[in-house]
Amino acid sequence: MTGPSSAPRGERAGTPGSNWETELVSLGEVVVDTDDGESPFGWREPEPPRSNRETRRAAARAARRKK
């Protein structure tokens, strides 16, 4: 039985007929209305996370004390 080779192997040769040529295609100018709080990339800022139960209960206690 032979052990592992100490000589590193090169990268595998590509498959004949396949290529990785990429062509960039411009779709023209896109105008995005950002007055609605939307980013130019089309997504909105996420809502802040809801406060946990302990925080909600503390706020409710404080509101009851003020009455």
C-alpha positions in Angstrom: 0.0 0.0 0.0 1.3 3.4 -0.8 1.0 6.4 1.5 -0.2 9.9 0.6 1.8 11.7 -1.9 3.9 14.6 -0.6 3.6 16.3 -4.0 0.5 18.6 -4.2 -1.8 18.0 -7.1 -2.7 20.8 -9.5 -6.3 21.9 -10.1 -8.5 19.7 -12.0 -8.7 20.4 -15.7 -12.0 21.9 -16.8 -14.7 20.1 -18.7 -14.5 20.4 -22.4 -17.1 22.7 -23.9 -17.9 24.6 -20.7 -16.8 28.2 -20.2 -17.1 30.9 -17.6 -17.3 33.9 -19.8 -19.7 36.5 -18.3 -21.2 39.4 -20.2 -22.4 42.4 -18.3 -25.7 43.8 -19.7 -27.0 47.2 -18.7 -30.8 47.5 -18.2 -30.6 51.2 -18.4 -31.3 53.8 -15.7 -33.7 52.8 -12.9 -35.3 55.5 -10.8 -36.3 54.6 -7.3 -38.5 56.9 -5.2 -36.9 56.9 -1.7 -39.5 59.3 -0.1 -41.3 56.2 1.4 -38.3 55.2 3.6 -37.2 52.6 1.1 -33.6 52.1 0.3 -32.4 52.6 -3.3 -31.9 48.8 -3.5 -35.6 48.1 -2.9 -35.8 46.9 0.7 -37.1 48.7 3.8 -35.5 49.1 7.1 -36.6 46.3 9.4 -38.9 47.2 12.3 -37.1 47.4 15.6 -37.4 44.1 17.6 -40.3 43.9 20.0 -39.3 44.4 23.6 -39.1 41.3 25.7 -41.7 40.2 28.3 -39.7 41.6 31.3 -39.5 45.1 29.7 -43.2 45.1 28.7 -44.2 44.2 32.2 -42.0 46.8 33.7 -43.5 49.5 31.4 -47.0 48.3 32.4 -46.1 48.5 36.1 -44.7 52.0 35.6 -47.9 53.1 33.7 -50.1 51.7 36.5 -48.1 53.6 39.2 -48.5 56.9 37.3 -52.3 56.7 37.5 
